[in-house]
Amino acid sequence: MTADIDTLLTALYVFVDDHLVPPGRRRPGRPRRLSDAELVCLLIAQVLLEFPRERHWIRYAHAHLRHLFPYLPTASGYGKRVRASGELIATVIRGLARITGSGAPILRLIDSTPVPCGASRETVKRSDLAGDAGYGYSASHSRFFWGMRLYLLATAEGMPILWCLANPKLDERDVMTALLEADHHLIAEGQVILADRGFAGAEFERFCHDAGIHLVRPKRANAKSDLVRTPAERALLRCRQWIESIFQTLKGQLSLERHGARRPTGLFARVGQRLLALAAVIWHNTTIGAPNPRSLIAYDH
């Protein structure tokens, strides 16, 4: 296989249609002209080709992608399918993560990043996201924002393993604990999780210890009594910025902050859409033996 978007979409369609969508599955009513596997490919191509707006994307797809998709919906029909695709997206991400090897299988990275959903007070008052979203502070950007936080557990290459969206007022240790508890079968015993100092806390560290997880994080500032690091752990802490590089890929190349969602289901689906595109690229690059699994250069044109 080669590193181009047509090959990626063809391979992904075959994988999703053969392994993740049960054959012969029927829903009430008329069969859909755009299958789930084709929808997944459309979602990924939209992000990789940098079309944040769905109306612009469907216009482009009708003009240039007829050779890949026998049927393409209207913009409104596509928008409805996107907003209802959250469960499908999560299933495909898990499927890709399950079959994609990692150069450091014992290591996982965790962190959170802001997902802004509004920039004005009027938007906050009128948004359907009110109640789910809230005000938070991003220390890395030194600014306040209104929206949600994306929590991510990923491999060293950036393959998403677990993720969720949460109100930024919630304690990130509590959110990550709930996420790990909900999908504990995806974390192997003896796993090393690399975190930042924001995850420091006796309860979270006790939870990780009881779950067989080895937590590695930087020492807290002004902490007289903190974790004693071995030379191997100190060397591992140099890799902590890898998770920031993953977030930068999501925001800079996959338009995470330009999701345009106005409802909780749409926000979940559109954030998942960006993670799905990242997972698909890493899966394909790993399969073909590309030197950089997270490189998007071959797929953005």
Backbone bond lengths (Angstrom), bond angles and torsions (degrees), N, CA, C in turn:
res aa  C-N    CA-C-N  psi(-1)  N-CA   C-N-CA  omega(-1)  CA-C   N-CA-C  phi
1 M - - - 1.462 - - 1.522 109.89 -
2 T 1.333 115.25 155.50 1.456 121.45 179.46 1.522 110.23 -114.95
3 A 1.329 115.32 163.94 1.456 121.22 -178.55 1.520 110.24 -92.07
4 D 1.326 117.02 82.06 1.457 121.88 172.10 1.516 107.68 -144.88
5 I 1.319 116.34 162.42 1.455 119.49 -170.38 1.527 112.39 -69.63
6 D 1.336 118.62 -34.10 1.467 119.94 178.05 1.532 110.96 -62.50
7 T 1.331 117.15 -43.93 1.459 120.91 179.53 1.523 110.88 -65.96
8 L 1.339 116.38 -41.60 1.468 120.38 178.13 1.521 110.98 -59.34
9 L 1.327 117.99 -48.30 1.458 121.06 -177.33 1.523 111.55 -66.84
10 T 1.330 117.27 -37.47 1.465 120.24 178.92 1.527 110.72 -65.15
11 A 1.342 116.76 -47.18 1.464 120.52 179.69 1.522 111.03 -63.97
12 L 1.327 116.93 -40.06 1.462 119.92 -179.66 1.525 111.28 -67.82
13 Y 1.329 116.81 -40.24 1.467 119.89 177.97 1.522 110.80 -58.46
14 V 1.322 116.33 -45.20 1.473 120.12 -179.50 1.529 110.48 -62.81
15 F 1.340 116.64 -43.90 1.468 120.42 -178.81 1.525 111.44 -63.27
16 V 1.333 116.95 -48.14 1.464 120.48 -177.96 1.520 110.78 -65.85
17 D 1.336 116.98 -43.89 1.458 120.34 -176.95 1.529 111.97 -68.27
18 D 1.335 117.28 -34.25 1.464 120.81 -177.46 1.520 113.62 -83.94
19 H 1.342 117.26 -33.19 1.462 119.54 -168.87 1.523 115.09 -118.05
20 L 1.310 119.18 -24.48 1.462 119.94 -172.63 1.523 113.88 -112.86
21 V 1.303 118.63 -19.42 1.471 121.65 176.86 1.518 107.70 -111.33
22 P 1.332 119.28 111.22 1.466 121.02 -177.40 1.520 111.71 -58.59
23 P 1.335 118.52 132.77 1.470 120.51 179.91 1.525 111.12 -64.31
24 G 1.303 114.68 141.65 1.459 119.47 176.71 1.508 114.46 77.65
25 R 1.352 117.80 7.58 1.458 118.76 -179.79 1.517 109.68 -67.80
26 R 1.316 116.37 131.85 1.462 121.27 -177.97 1.516 110.06 -122.95
27 R 1.310 115.50 140.83 1.452 121.84 172.49 1.524 108.23 -107.34
28 P 1.325 117.23 159.93 1.468 118.64 175.86 1.525 111.02 -59.15
29 G 1.330 115.74 141.46 1.457 119.94 177.95 1.514 113.51 95.15
30 R 1.314 114.93 -167.76 1.448 122.14 -177.24 1.536 111.18 -68.73
31 P 1.337 118.16 138.21 1.484 120.21 177.52 1.531 110.73 -59.33
32 R 1.302 116.25 142.77 1.452 121.16 -178.62 1.520 110.55 -74.25
33 R 1.335 115.36 138.20 1.456 119.92 179.63 1.520 111.66 -78.16
34 L 1.328 116.92 -23.03 1.462 122.11 174.62 1.522 107.54 -107.73
35 S 1.323 117.00 110.11 1.466 121.16 -176.23 1.527 111.29 -70.48
36 D 1.337 115.26 166.43 1.468 119.69 178.12 1.523 111.38 -61.73
37 A 1.328 117.14 -39.98 1.469 120.03 179.74 1.530 110.94 -64.51
38 E 1.330 117.46 -39.95 1.466 120.55 177.58 1.523 110.65 -67.64
39 L 1.347 117.19 -37.21 1.460 120.26 178.09 1.531 110.77 -62.86
40 V 1.327 117.22 -42.48 1.464 121.16 178.03 1.530 110.21 -58.54
41 C 1.314 117.14 -43.82 1.469 120.57 179.51 1.524 111.62 -65.36
42 L 1.326 117.25 -39.00 1.468 120.30 176.73 1.520 111.51 -63.68
43 L 1.330 116.39 -41.97 1.465 120.96 -179.91 1.526 110.81 -60.51
44 I 1.327 116.37 -44.12 1.458 120.80 -178.04 1.527 110.97 -69.42
45 A 1.330 116.71 -44.08 1.463 119.65 -179.56 1.528 111.58 -62.58
46 Q 1.326 117.59 -36.52 1.465 120.74 178.53 1.522 111.75 -59.41
47 V 1.335 116.29 -42.77 1.462 120.27 -178.29 1.527 110.93 -73.93
48 L 1.324 117.12 -44.42 1.463 119.97 -176.96 1.521 112.15 -65.68
49 L 1.320 116.84 -34.01 1.463 120.45 179.70 1.527 112.57 -89.40
50 E 1.351 116.53 7.11 1.467 123.31 171.90 1.524 113.16 61.14
51 F 1.341 114.76 60.04 1.461 121.73 172.89 1.527 108.31 -122.50
52 P 1.342 118.84 82.71 1.467 120.29 -179.37 1.530 113.11 -61.67
53 R 1.322 117.84 -34.15 1.468 121.33 -178.60 1.529 110.18 -87.33
54 E 1.320 116.10 126.74 1.458 120.96 -175.41 1.523 112.42 -66.45
55 R 1.324 117.76 -34.78 1.466 120.01 -179.90 1.535 110.94 -64.48
56 H 1.326 116.10 -42.39 1.468 119.57 177.48 1.525 110.72 -65.54
57 W 1.331 116.32 -37.40 1.460 120.63 -178.17 1.528 111.60 -66.16
58 I 1.310 117.30 -45.52 1.466 120.14 -179.24 1.527 110.82 -65.44
59 R 1.318 116.54 -36.10 1.470 119.73 176.68 1.529 110.15 -62.73
60 Y 1.326 116.52 -43.37 1.466 120.85 178.09 1.523 110.96 -65.81
61 A 1.333 116.96 -43.72 1.469 120.58 -178.11 1.527 111.22 -61.77
62 H 1.326 117.72 -40.75 1.468 120.51 178.75 1.533 110.83 -62.84
63 A 1.315 117.45 -31.52 1.469 120.96 -177.46 1.518 113.20 -86.11
64 H 1.355 118.70 -29.37 1.461 120.15 -169.30 1.527 115.82 -125.80
65 L 1.325 119.23 -12.25 1.467 119.67 -173.05 1.528 113.74 -118.36
66 R 1.315 116.89 20.99 1.459 120.23 179.10 1.523 112.27 -63.47
67 H 1.332 117.49 -25.15 1.468 120.27 -178.73 1.528 111.06 -74.11
68 L 1.334 117.90 -15.10 1.457 121.16 -179.96 1.533 113.15 -104.40
69 F 1.332 117.18 -27.99 1.461 121.33 -174.89 1.532 109.99 -126.62
70 P 1.346 117.68 110.05 1.466 119.77 179.90 1.524 112.68 -61.31
71 Y 1.340 116.70 -31.82 1.465 120.50 179.21 1.515 109.20 -130.20
72 L 1.327 116.51 133.81 1.457 122.54 175.47 1.519 108.48 -125.89
73 P 1.344 117.66 131.71 1.467 120.11 -177.72 1.524 111.53 -76.63
74 T 1.325 115.29 174.42 1.461 120.33 171.35 1.526 109.05 -75.27
75 A 1.315 116.64 171.81 1.469 120.10 -179.38 1.526 111.57 -62.23
76 S 1.334 117.13 -42.54 1.467 119.37 -179.73 1.522 111.32 -67.79
77 G 1.334 117.38 -40.10 1.457 120.23 177.84 1.515 112.20 -65.31
78 Y 1.323 116.05 -38.81 1.458 120.17 178.15 1.527 110.51 -65.98
79 G 1.327 117.12 -41.20 1.460 120.66 178.72 1.519 112.38 -60.14
80 K 1.325 116.58 -40.39 1.469 119.96 178.03 1.520 111.42 -64.38
81 R 1.332 116.56 -41.80 1.467 119.85 178.52 1.533 111.22 -64.75
82 V 1.336 116.35 -39.21 1.473 119.70 179.59 1.519 110.33 -62.65
83 R 1.325 117.13 -47.76 1.466 120.63 -176.67 1.525 112.57 -64.57
84 A 1.327 116.58 -24.35 1.463 120.34 -179.17 1.523 112.87 -97.45
85 S 1.333 117.75 8.23 1.463 120.48 -170.90 1.526 113.98 -100.54
86 G 1.320 118.37 10.78 1.461 120.34 -176.11 1.516 113.55 -56.91
87 E 1.325 117.34 -46.40 1.471 120.75 -179.39 1.523 111.28 -65.61
88 L 1.341 116.76 -41.46 1.463 120.53 178.28 1.524 110.75 -61.99
89 I 1.320 117.67 -43.63 1.464 121.68 -179.94 1.523 110.70 -61.46
90 A 1.334 116.94 -45.42 1.461 120.59 179.60 1.525 111.30 -61.76
91 T 1.331 116.98 -38.32 1.471 121.10 178.90 1.525 111.51 -64.28
92 V 1.330 116.72 -43.24 1.465 120.36 -178.85 1.531 110.87 -68.49
93 I 1.334 117.50 -40.09 1.470 119.66 178.25 1.528 109.92 -60.22
94 R 1.315 116.94 -44.33 1.467 119.70 179.23 1.527 111.21 -63.99
95 G 1.317 116.13 -40.35 1.459 119.46 179.13 1.515 112.19 -62.76
96 L 1.332 117.22 -42.66 1.462 121.01 178.77 1.525 111.17 -67.27
97 A 1.336 116.96 -40.75 1.466 120.30 179.31 1.522 111.36 -63.76
98 R 1.325 116.39 -34.89 1.471 120.91 -177.05 1.527 111.96 -66.51
99 I 1.331 117.71 -34.22 1.466 119.70 -173.86 1.530 113.12 -102.42
100 T 1.335 117.57 0.35 1.461 120.82 -177.60 1.525 109.77 -100.41
101 G 1.307 115.89 119.76 1.460 120.56 179.28 1.524 111.43 -73.83
102 S 1.332 114.87 162.56 1.461 121.32 179.42 1.516 109.42 -128.95
103 G 1.318 115.38 146.78 1.456 119.34 176.49 1.516 112.95 -70.38
104 A 1.344 116.69 -19.06 1.472 121.86 177.00 1.520 108.06 -132.43
105 P 1.348 118.03 75.47 1.467 120.99 -172.52 1.516 114.40 -63.07
106 I 1.329 118.33 -21.17 1.462 119.83 -178.20 1.524 112.03 -86.11
107 L 1.342 117.70 -13.34 1.465 121.89 -172.96 1.522 111.68 -100.78
108 R 1.335 115.69 136.27 1.453 122.49 172.93 1.528 108.67 -132.39
109 L 1.332 116.57 149.10 1.456 123.11 -179.91 1.517 109.46 -114.36
110 I 1.337 117.96 138.08 1.461 120.66 176.31 1.526 109.66 -130.10
111 D 1.321 115.52 145.69 1.466 121.85 174.19 1.525 107.45 -175.50
112 S 1.319 115.93 176.47 1.459 121.18 176.44 1.517 108.99 -133.15
113 T 1.324 115.63 158.55 1.459 120.91 179.58 1.523 109.25 -145.52
114 P 1.344 119.09 147.28 1.468 120.70 179.93 1.529 112.11 -67.17
115 V 1.331 115.07 144.73 1.468 122.09 170.82 1.523 106.36 -124.05
116 P 1.339 118.72 89.77 1.468 120.91 -178.00 1.523 111.61 -61.71
117 C 1.341 115.81 143.10 1.465 121.14 -179.05 1.523 112.90 -126.47
118 G 1.303 117.37 -1.14 1.457 120.56 179.31 1.511 110.40 -169.56
119 A 1.345 115.99 150.29 1.464 119.84 -176.34 1.524 112.88 -121.87
120 S 1.329 118.69 2.22 1.460 120.55 -179.12 1.524 109.67 -136.49
121 R 1.322 115.92 158.84 1.466 121.07 179.58 1.524 110.85 -65.80
122 E 1.324 117.82 -35.41 1.466 120.94 178.80 1.524 111.04 -63.40
123 T 1.337 115.83 -40.20 1.464 119.39 177.33 1.520 110.65 -62.21
124 V 1.334 116.80 -42.87 1.461 121.08 179.70 1.522 110.85 -60.30
125 K 1.331 117.53 -41.77 1.465 120.84 -176.78 1.523 112.48 -71.57
126 R 1.348 117.19 -32.06 1.465 120.21 -174.63 1.520 114.39 -99.18
127 S 1.320 117.89 -10.20 1.459 120.74 -172.23 1.523 112.52 -71.43
128 D 1.327 115.96 142.84 1.467 121.27 173.90 1.527 111.68 -72.70
129 L 1.338 117.13 -8.28 1.461 120.83 177.53 1.522 112.14 -84.17
130 A 1.337 117.47 -6.92 1.456 120.45 179.00 1.527 109.48 -59.11
131 G 1.311 115.60 133.52 1.456 121.03 -175.15 1.511 111.99 103.23
132 D 1.334 115.95 -39.94 1.465 120.16 174.02 1.522 110.19 -90.17
133 A 1.325 116.13 -44.86 1.463 120.65 178.23 1.523 110.04 -86.72
134 G 1.317 115.92 167.69 1.459 120.64 179.49 1.513 110.14 -165.97
135 Y 1.337 115.02 -179.91 1.453 120.64 178.28 1.529 109.97 -84.98
136 G 1.320 115.70 140.32 1.452 121.40 177.02 1.509 110.09 -147.33
137 Y 1.316 115.63 172.87 1.464 121.49 -179.29 1.512 109.19 -121.51
138 S 1.316 115.77 131.32 1.457 121.61 176.90 1.521 108.38 -102.22
139 A 1.340 116.32 107.09 1.465 120.24 -178.10 1.526 111.79 -66.68
140 S 1.345 116.41 -35.97 1.466 119.19 -178.04 1.521 112.09 -68.49
141 H 1.359 117.09 -26.53 1.467 120.53 178.84 1.526 111.83 -104.81
142 S 1.343 116.93 -5.69 1.473 122.71 -179.73 1.528 111.16 55.20
143 R 1.314 116.78 48.89 1.465 120.24 -179.50 1.523 110.60 -153.64
144 F 1.321 115.64 156.22 1.448 122.00 172.97 1.529 109.14 -89.06
145 F 1.307 116.68 157.15 1.465 121.61 178.10 1.514 108.73 -149.77
146 W 1.333 115.44 160.43 1.461 121.27 173.46 1.524 107.78 -117.38
147 G 1.305 116.43 122.52 1.456 120.09 -178.95 1.505 111.39 164.40
148 M 1.319 116.23 -137.19 1.460 122.98 -178.43 1.525 108.72 -128.40
149 R 1.321 115.31 169.66 1.463 121.03 171.73 1.519 109.14 -112.60
150 L 1.332 115.64 134.97 1.456 121.78 174.38 1.524 108.16 -93.07
151 Y 1.330 115.60 120.79 1.465 121.64 175.67 1.526 107.72 -102.62
152 L 1.326 115.20 131.12 1.462 119.90 -173.18 1.520 110.65 -135.37
153 L 1.323 115.22 134.27 1.467 122.23 167.60 1.519 106.02 -116.79
154 A 1.337 116.83 122.82 1.458 121.31 -171.70 1.517 110.73 -137.54
155 T 1.333 115.53 163.69 1.460 120.84 172.89 1.527 109.41 -76.62
156 A 1.313 115.60 174.16 1.467 119.72 179.97 1.531 111.35 -62.64
157 E 1.343 117.65 -28.80 1.469 121.34 179.06 1.525 112.36 -79.52
158 G 1.336 117.67 -16.23 1.453 121.09 -179.40 1.509 114.53 108.83
159 M 1.336 118.98 3.59 1.469 121.19 178.74 1.525 110.11 -66.95
160 P 1.342 118.76 120.30 1.469 120.77 178.55 1.536 110.93 -65.62
161 I 1.330 116.29 129.93 1.459 122.45 175.85 1.523 110.08 -106.17
162 L 1.336 116.48 -51.73 1.461 123.12 177.33 1.524 108.23 -133.15
163 W 1.329 116.18 145.09 1.453 119.36 176.74 1.517 109.98 -158.28
164 C 1.303 116.14 155.89 1.460 120.87 175.19 1.524 108.54 -160.68
165 L 1.330 115.68 166.09 1.459 123.08 173.92 1.523 108.43 -112.98
166 A 1.327 117.00 140.03 1.457 120.49 -178.17 1.521 109.93 -147.02
167 N 1.327 115.20 157.40 1.458 121.35 175.65 1.528 109.26 -60.60
168 P 1.333 118.39 134.30 1.473 120.00 -176.33 1.520 114.41 -67.04
169 K 1.347 118.38 -12.77 1.456 120.36 178.10 1.530 112.21 -78.73
170 L 1.329 117.19 -15.29 1.457 120.18 179.92 1.520 110.40 -74.07
171 D 1.321 116.17 146.19 1.457 121.10 177.35 1.518 109.37 -66.75
172 E 1.333 117.38 128.06 1.458 120.06 -174.88 1.526 112.53 -65.96
173 R 1.320 118.33 -25.75 1.466 120.23 176.01 1.523 111.00 -68.77
174 D 1.352 116.25 -38.62 1.463 119.64 178.33 1.527 110.87 -67.27
175 V 1.334 116.61 -40.61 1.465 120.32 179.91 1.524 110.57 -64.59
176 M 1.334 117.30 -46.02 1.460 120.26 -179.04 1.521 111.33 -66.69
177 T 1.333 117.86 -35.17 1.466 120.77 176.01 1.521 110.60 -61.87
178 A 1.338 116.54 -47.08 1.466 120.34 178.92 1.525 111.25 -62.25
179 L 1.339 117.39 -39.16 1.463 121.32 179.84 1.522 111.03 -64.95
180 L 1.323 116.99 -44.59 1.468 120.73 179.90 1.528 111.48 -68.33
181 E 1.335 117.01 -34.38 1.463 120.03 178.22 1.525 111.20 -68.91
182 A 1.317 116.74 -38.91 1.468 120.69 -177.44 1.522 111.86 -66.18
183 D 1.328 117.77 -35.21 1.462 121.93 -178.14 1.528 110.21 -125.95
184 H 1.325 116.41 48.85 1.461 120.45 -175.64 1.523 112.64 -63.41
185 H 1.353 117.33 -24.60 1.461 120.18 -178.66 1.532 112.35 -69.02
186 L 1.343 117.85 -14.48 1.461 121.04 179.25 1.532 112.29 -86.77
187 I 1.318 117.37 -6.79 1.460 122.17 179.67 1.526 108.35 -111.67
188 A 1.323 116.27 117.91 1.459 120.90 -178.51 1.524 110.58 -77.42
189 E 1.319 115.46 148.91 1.461 119.71 176.34 1.530 109.17 -65.53
190 G 1.317 115.69 138.20 1.462 120.40 -176.13 1.511 113.65 88.67
191 Q 1.350 116.98 2.72 1.466 120.95 179.51 1.524 110.46 -64.81
192 V 1.318 116.40 141.29 1.463 122.45 174.30 1.520 108.31 -99.26
193 I 1.321 117.17 122.60 1.461 122.10 178.92 1.516 108.71 -111.63
194 L 1.316 116.08 124.05 1.460 123.02 -179.04 1.524 108.79 -100.28
195 A 1.344 116.58 121.15 1.459 121.82 -175.31 1.517 109.94 -129.99
196 D 1.350 115.98 173.11 1.459 119.27 173.20 1.525 109.48 -95.10
197 R 1.321 116.97 179.33 1.465 120.21 -174.10 1.525 112.95 -70.39
198 G 1.348 117.14 -12.42 1.461 119.61 176.98 1.511 113.21 -66.18
199 F 1.331 117.42 -17.72 1.467 121.02 178.63 1.526 111.99 -93.86
200 A 1.318 116.88 12.54 1.465 120.21 176.96 1.523 109.32 -72.03
201 G 1.302 116.65 133.74 1.460 121.57 178.86 1.512 110.11 168.28
202 A 1.317 116.34 139.85 1.463 120.26 -175.37 1.523 112.11 -62.22
203 E 1.337 117.61 -41.11 1.468 120.23 -176.79 1.529 111.02 -67.25
204 F 1.331 116.62 -43.22 1.461 118.94 -179.38 1.527 110.90 -67.10
205 E 1.312 116.72 -39.91 1.461 119.93 179.06 1.527 110.96 -67.52
206 R 1.337 116.91 -34.76 1.460 120.32 176.30 1.524 110.57 -67.00
207 F 1.338 115.74 -40.78 1.471 119.26 177.27 1.521 110.92 -60.86
208 C 1.336 117.51 -45.70 1.466 120.90 179.25 1.527 110.94 -61.56
209 H 1.321 116.50 -41.57 1.469 120.15 -179.93 1.522 110.69 -63.19
210 D 1.332 117.11 -44.05 1.468 120.77 -179.26 1.522 111.74 -66.75
211 A 1.345 116.67 -29.53 1.466 120.86 179.90 1.526 112.45 -85.53
212 G 1.320 117.88 1.25 1.460 120.75 -179.04 1.511 113.89 77.98
213 I 1.355 116.83 20.93 1.463 122.47 -179.10 1.527 108.88 -101.26
214 H 1.320 116.20 135.48 1.466 121.04 177.58 1.520 107.73 -99.59
215 L 1.336 116.14 108.51 1.462 121.81 -177.91 1.521 110.01 -88.65
216 V 1.328 116.12 129.73 1.461 122.50 176.37 1.526 107.45 -122.67
217 R 1.330 116.33 124.41 1.472 121.51 -179.64 1.523 109.48 -146.43
218 P 1.340 117.09 161.15 1.468 119.25 176.81 1.527 111.15 -68.23
219 K 1.301 115.83 157.67 1.455 121.42 175.96 1.516 109.79 -69.74
220 R 1.322 116.87 138.71 1.455 121.16 178.01 1.523 111.22 -69.33
221 A 1.328 115.33 146.06 1.461 119.82 177.88 1.523 109.85 -65.64
222 N 1.307 115.90 139.06 1.470 123.81 177.24 1.523 113.10 61.24
223 A 1.322 116.96 22.68 1.465 120.48 178.45 1.528 108.31 -93.48
224 K 1.328 116.27 112.98 1.465 120.41 -179.53 1.523 111.04 -72.59
225 S 1.329 115.42 -36.65 1.461 119.84 -179.45 1.515 108.37 -118.74
226 D 1.292 116.98 109.17 1.466 121.05 -178.07 1.519 108.78 -145.02
227 L 1.337 114.86 -174.69 1.456 119.82 -176.09 1.528 110.95 -63.83
228 V 1.325 116.29 139.35 1.455 121.96 174.60 1.517 108.45 -92.05
229 R 1.313 116.99 123.32 1.453 121.43 -173.27 1.518 111.76 -96.24
230 T 1.317 115.30 137.77 1.458 121.10 171.48 1.527 108.56 -81.08
231 P 1.334 118.71 162.33 1.476 119.89 177.22 1.529 112.75 -55.92
232 A 1.340 117.91 -36.94 1.467 120.60 179.41 1.520 111.22 -65.42
233 E 1.340 116.85 -39.81 1.456 120.13 179.37 1.524 111.10 -68.71
234 R 1.325 116.79 -39.21 1.473 119.49 177.75 1.524 110.88 -63.44
235 A 1.316 117.01 -36.55 1.468 119.96 176.51 1.524 110.77 -68.38
236 L 1.334 116.45 -36.80 1.457 120.77 -179.15 1.525 111.38 -67.69
237 L 1.327 117.15 -32.81 1.461 120.79 -178.72 1.529 112.31 -63.35
238 R 1.321 117.24 -20.50 1.469 119.51 176.23 1.525 111.79 -66.41
239 C 1.308 116.68 -17.63 1.475 121.36 -178.88 1.517 111.89 -92.37
240 R 1.339 118.33 3.87 1.460 119.90 -174.14 1.526 112.52 -62.98
241 Q 1.343 117.26 -28.91 1.459 119.74 -178.67 1.526 112.94 -72.36
242 W 1.322 117.99 -5.18 1.466 119.23 177.63 1.523 111.30 -58.58
243 I 1.333 116.71 -38.52 1.468 119.14 -178.97 1.526 110.77 -65.66
244 E 1.346 117.46 -33.52 1.461 120.25 176.50 1.525 110.57 -66.66
245 S 1.319 116.68 -34.49 1.459 120.15 176.80 1.526 110.89 -65.89
246 I 1.324 116.72 -37.20 1.467 120.73 177.19 1.526 110.40 -64.26
247 F 1.332 116.68 -45.33 1.463 120.28 178.19 1.525 110.96 -62.74
248 Q 1.330 117.21 -36.56 1.465 120.14 178.86 1.530 110.79 -65.25
249 T 1.327 117.33 -37.04 1.464 120.48 175.50 1.520 110.46 -62.95
250 L 1.333 117.05 -43.16 1.466 121.26 -179.96 1.526 111.36 -63.84
251 K 1.318 116.98 -39.13 1.461 120.06 -175.65 1.527 112.38 -86.01
252 G 1.329 116.34 -40.51 1.454 119.06 -175.04 1.514 114.30 -80.70
253 Q 1.345 117.23 -41.75 1.462 120.84 -175.36 1.524 113.89 -105.72
254 L 1.328 117.50 -21.39 1.467 120.20 -176.68 1.525 112.49 -114.98
255 S 1.316 117.70 16.01 1.477 125.10 169.53 1.530 113.61 52.02
256 L 1.339 117.53 43.59 1.463 120.26 -178.95 1.523 111.96 -59.82
257 E 1.314 118.19 -39.54 1.463 120.94 -176.48 1.529 112.52 -83.68
258 R 1.331 117.36 -0.88 1.476 121.01 177.27 1.529 109.70 -112.78
259 H 1.298 116.26 41.39 1.470 120.56 -175.94 1.524 112.58 -71.29
260 G 1.338 118.91 -31.27 1.464 121.96 177.59 1.511 114.67 71.82
261 A 1.327 119.12 14.21 1.463 121.80 -177.32 1.522 110.80 -77.80
262 R 1.347 115.97 146.36 1.464 122.11 179.51 1.520 112.69 -125.64
263 R 1.337 117.07 -5.44 1.459 121.62 179.21 1.525 109.62 -132.35
264 P 1.333 117.94 155.40 1.476 119.72 -177.73 1.519 113.97 -56.66
265 T 1.342 117.76 -43.65 1.462 118.98 -179.26 1.525 111.24 -65.44
266 G 1.329 116.37 -38.51 1.466 119.78 178.18 1.515 112.18 -67.96
267 L 1.335 117.15 -37.76 1.464 120.20 178.64 1.519 110.46 -65.42
268 F 1.338 116.99 -45.52 1.463 120.68 179.31 1.527 110.91 -59.53
269 A 1.342 116.44 -44.24 1.467 120.22 -178.39 1.522 111.65 -67.69
270 R 1.329 118.07 -41.23 1.466 119.99 -175.02 1.528 112.00 -75.90
271 V 1.320 117.82 -33.39 1.465 118.99 172.75 1.525 109.09 -68.14
272 G 1.338 116.32 -42.78 1.456 119.63 175.96 1.517 112.50 -60.64
273 Q 1.325 117.05 -33.47 1.459 121.56 178.25 1.523 111.04 -60.42
274 R 1.336 117.68 -41.02 1.471 121.29 178.40 1.526 111.19 -67.74
275 L 1.332 116.00 -41.43 1.464 119.60 177.78 1.529 110.93 -66.56
276 L 1.326 116.46 -35.91 1.458 120.75 178.06 1.523 110.99 -64.06
277 A 1.333 117.45 -42.19 1.463 120.50 178.17 1.525 110.76 -62.31
278 L 1.328 116.54 -41.98 1.463 120.14 178.02 1.526 110.62 -63.86
279 A 1.332 116.93 -44.08 1.466 120.88 179.98 1.523 111.40 -62.98
280 A 1.332 117.29 -40.77 1.460 120.75 -179.37 1.525 111.89 -64.94
281 V 1.332 116.64 -40.91 1.470 120.33 179.28 1.526 110.53 -65.51
282 I 1.338 117.27 -44.57 1.466 120.38 179.77 1.532 110.29 -63.68
283 W 1.331 116.89 -41.68 1.471 120.76 177.84 1.526 110.96 -60.70
284 H 1.337 117.03 -47.28 1.455 120.52 -177.25 1.527 111.28 -67.87
285 N 1.341 117.19 -44.24 1.460 120.17 179.57 1.523 111.63 -63.62
286 T 1.326 117.23 -37.20 1.465 120.50 177.31 1.524 110.51 -66.88
287 T 1.324 116.27 -39.48 1.471 120.72 -179.27 1.525 111.91 -63.96
288 I 1.342 116.86 -41.00 1.468 119.78 -177.17 1.524 112.36 -89.52
289 G 1.339 117.37 -1.15 1.458 120.40 177.78 1.515 114.68 76.50
290 A 1.332 117.26 31.01 1.467 120.26 177.92 1.531 109.87 -67.00
291 P 1.336 118.21 145.36 1.474 120.28 -176.16 1.519 114.05 -65.53
292 N 1.347 117.36 -31.73 1.469 121.27 179.65 1.518 108.76 -119.75
293 P 1.340 118.86 102.70 1.470 120.30 -174.94 1.520 114.05 -61.07
294 R 1.345 118.69 -25.84 1.462 119.74 -175.75 1.531 112.71 -97.15
295 S 1.304 118.35 9.44 1.462 120.70 -179.03 1.524 111.12 -73.66
296 L 1.333 115.90 128.79 1.478 122.19 -179.33 1.519 112.63 -104.61
297 I 1.316 117.35 0.86 1.479 120.59 -170.57 1.520 111.92 -59.01
298 A 1.325 118.09 -38.99 1.464 120.50 -175.87 1.526 113.24 -74.87
299 Y 1.336 117.52 -8.43 1.466 119.42 -171.63 1.529 113.94 -118.36
300 D 1.329 118.25 0.47 1.462 119.13 -174.69 1.518 113.53 -100.02
301 H 1.341 117.99 21.78 1.469 120.10 179.25 1.532 108.39 -152.23
